[in-house]
Amino acid sequence: MRRWLPSFILLALVWGNSFFFIKVALGSLHPLQISFLRMAVGALTLLVAVLATGRRLPRDPRLWGHFAVASVVLTTVPFTLFGYGEQHVSSVVAAIWNATTPLCTLLFALLLRSEKATAARVTGLGLGFAGVMVVLGVWQPISGGAAVGSLACFGAAACYGVGGAYMGRFITPRGEEPMVLAAAQLVAGTAELAVITPLAGLSLVEIDVPLAVWGSLLALGAFGTGIAYLLLYGIQRKVGVTAASAVTYLIPVFAAASGVVFLGEHLTWNQPAGALVVLLGIAVIQGIVPRRRGRTAAPAAAVPAETDAAA
């Protein structure tokens, strides 16, 4: 078994349940408040880890400029868009839209020349996208609030695509440790929302909210944001940005489980059927599916992200 697979599955589990926690928090808080609090808790979690291990945050002003840009498209905007989206669609649907991230990531990675398009990646991403369409049931009309919610969630996924490609081009190749990179990015995002949220006429913290909301925010921040980004950076350094972004294909599976069990959301036949197609796409991207004549497809991350960016 490849060494990065346990981290890959754990990241999918953590992020899959993040949509459940967002839904719970939306009962008492504005999407901007949820985004700020989850990033603040996540940043604090990683800062403690950085200090405890004797590491330091980067001091290069240019690198912090890149963090400021990356945090906009990787945390500030998409976190808020998913909050808005889940006001109109289920947590399962939001997670499924999130699964379109690898397709967006590949497009922007090619534009920035941070990764190379191989036959396995293109085929796998195509299968994954087809699986998402089956899960969504595109043959059924979407209107009203559901359309607005879906558009917001897709916009968040597109932001992840831009941010993943940007990070692979300007940040990951710098050689900083994953924990340091994740902490710095969340610090930058927290600072941005600390300014934006009050400008929107909202308080940064609402004390008088149910205990379940606070629990959801802590889970979102410590696990769904702090530890999750640490896992993400580690995976990206091993297999590349585009291959790592395939974690979003597994997220709907875990989101569906928590949504159905805890939120009473309904699961239709096309959702598990589409999930199987999605998993096939992951297998193709990672080179698990063998080619004809007994030859094994080259792993999607045969060329490290650092090499791709340098090229």
N, C-alpha and C positions, 0 to 999 in steps of 0.2 A: 504494500500500500504506500502511496506517495505521502511524504511527511507533511505536506500542506493540507491534505484532505480533512483531518480532524478540525483544523482551524476553519476551513471552508464551510463545513457542515455546522459548526458552532456559530459562525457568523450568520448563516442563513436562519438558524433557530432564533438567535437574538433579534435580528431585524424583522423576521416574520412576525414575532409577537409585539414588535414596536407599534404596528398598526392597531393592535388591540388596545394598547396603553394610550395611544393618541385618542382613540374613540372615547375612552373613559374620561380623559382629561377635558375633552371638548364639552362635557356636560357642565363645566363650571368656568372654563377659561377661554380666552380668545386665542386663535392660532398663533399670533405673534408672541403672546405671553408663554405659550407652550414651547415655542421654538427657543425663546430666550432662556427659560428655566432649564430645559433639557441640555442646552449647550453649556450653561453655567455649571451645572452639576457634572457634566462630562469633562469640562475643562479642569474643574477642581479635582476630579478623580485622577486624571492623568498627571496633573501638576504634583500631586502627592506622590504618585509613582515615580515621577522623574526625580524629585528631591530625595526620595527614599533610596534610590539606586545610585545616587551620586552623579547624575547626569545634569546637563545644563541646557537651557533653551538657546537656540541659535542667536547670534549677535549681528549677523550680516543684514544690513538694512534692505538690500535688494531681495534677499530671501523672504523677509517679512512683508515686502511689497507683494511678492508672489502669494504668500499666505493670505493676504487681504483679498486678493482677487479670487483665489481658490475657495475661500470661505463663503464668498457671495454665492457662487454657483454650486457649491457642495453642501452647504449647511443653511445659510440664512434664507435664501429664496426657496429651495426645495422643501425644507422642513415646514415653512409657512404655507406653501402651496398644498402640501399633503394635508395640513390641518384644514385648510379651506375645502379641499376636495372631499374629505371625510365628513364634512357637514352635509353632503348630498349623496354620497355613495357609501357602500359597506366597506369595512376594513379589508375584506377579501378582494373586492374590486380594486381598491387602492393599491394593494400589494401586487395584483396582476399587472396593473399599469406600470408599476415599478419594474416589472420584469422586462419592459422594453428598453431598459437602460443599456444593455450590451450593444444593441443595434445602434443607438445614438453614440455610444462610446467609440465603436469601431469607425463610424463616419468621421467624427472629430479627431480621432487618433490618426486617421489617414491624412486629414487636412493638415495636422500639425507634424506629421511624419514621426510620431513617437512610437508607432508600431507598424508592422508589416501585415498586409492582408494575405493570408494563406488560404488554400482551398478548404482546409478543415475549418478555419474560423468562419469563412463566409457561409459554408454549408451549414455549420452548426448554428450560427446566428439566424440563418433563414428558417431552420427547423424550429428554433426557439420562438421566433416571431410568429410562425404559423400556429404553434401551440398556444400562444397567448391569445391569438384571434379565436381559436376554438373555445378556450376557457371563457372569453368574453361573450361568445355567442353573437358574432358580428352580423348574423342573418336576422337578428331581432332589432327593431328600431330603438334608438336611445333618444330621449327628448327631455326637455325641461331641466330640472335641477340635476338630474343624473348626467346630462350632457355637460353642464357647467363643471360638475365635480370631476368627471372623467377628463375634461380638458385641463383642469388644474393639476390633476395627478400626472397626466402625460407631460405637462410643462415641467413638473418636478423631475421626471425621468430624463427629459432632454437636458435639464441643468446638470444632472449627474453625468450625462454623457460628455458635456463640455468640460466639466470640472475634472473628470477622470483623465481625459486627454491632456488637459492643461497641466495637471499634476504630474503625469507621466513624462511630459516634455520639460518642465521647468523646476520641479521640486524633488520627485523621487530620485532622479539621477545624481543629486547632490551628495548622496552617500550618508545622510543623517540617519540615525537610528529611528525605527518606526515609532517608538514611544514618544520621542522628541518631536517628530513631525506631526503626529496626531495631536499632541498637547498644544503645539504652537498654532495649528490650524483652528482648534476650538477656542483658544484664547482670542484670536483675531475675530472669529465669528461672534463670540460673546460680546466683545467690545462694540461691534457693529450694531447688534440688536439692542444693546444698552442705550444707544442713541436713537435708533429708529422707533422702538416701542413707545417711549414717552412722546415722541413727535406725533405719533398716531393717536395720542390722547388716552393712552393706557398706562396703568401702573405696572412696574416690573414684577411685583410680587403681590398676590392676593392671599392674605392670611386666612380669611374666613372661607375655606373650601373644605369639602369632605375629606376624610382620611384616605379614602380610596384614590382620590385625585393626587394627593401628595405621594402615595405609594407608586402610582403610575408615573409621576414625574421623576421620582428617584430611579425607578427601573429604566425609564427612557434615557435619563442622563448618565447614570453609572454604567449600565450595560448597553443599552441601545445606541449610545453616542460615544462614551468614553472608551470602554473596552472594545466595542465594535470597530471603532476607527483604528485602534491599535492592531486588531486582527487584520483589518483590511490592508493597512500599510505593509504588514508582514507578508501577506499573501501576494501583494503586488510586486514586491521585491523578488519573489521566488518565481512567479509565473507570468508577470506582465499585467498591464492595466486591463486590456480587453478580456483576457482569460479570467482575471479576478472578478471582473464585473458580471460574469456568468453566475455569481452567487445569487443575483436577483431572480434567476430562474427557479431556485428552490424556495425562495421566500414565500410565494403564494401557497405552497403546500403547508407550511407551518402557520401562515396567516389564516388559512381556511380552517385548520384544526381549532385554533383559539377562537375564531369568529363564530364557528358553529357551536362549539361546546359552551363558551362563556357568554357570548352575545346573542345567541339564538338566531344567527344569520343562516340563511338557507343555502344549501349546496345542490346544484343541478348536475345532471349527468355529464354535460359538456365540460365541466370544470375538471374533474379527475381525468377525463379523456384527454383534454388538452395538456394537463400536467404530464402525462406520459410522453407526449410529443416533446414537451419542454425538456424532460430528462434525457431524451434521446439527443437533443441538440447539445446538451452539456457533454454527453459522452463523445460526440463527434469533435467538439471544440478541444477537449482535453486529450484526444487521441486514444480513447478507450475502445472505440469501435474499430475493428480491424478492416483493412482494405481487402480487395479480392486477391487471390493467389497467396493468401496467408501472410501478406505483408501488413505490418502494423503502421497505422498513421502516425506521423511525427507529432509529438506533443505540441499543443498550441504555444507553449512557452519555451520551445527549443532555443529561441533567442531571448536572452534576458532583457528586461525592460530597459536597463541601462544601455545595452548595445543598440537597441532599436532607437532610443532617443539620440544617441551619438550619431547614428546613421542619418 
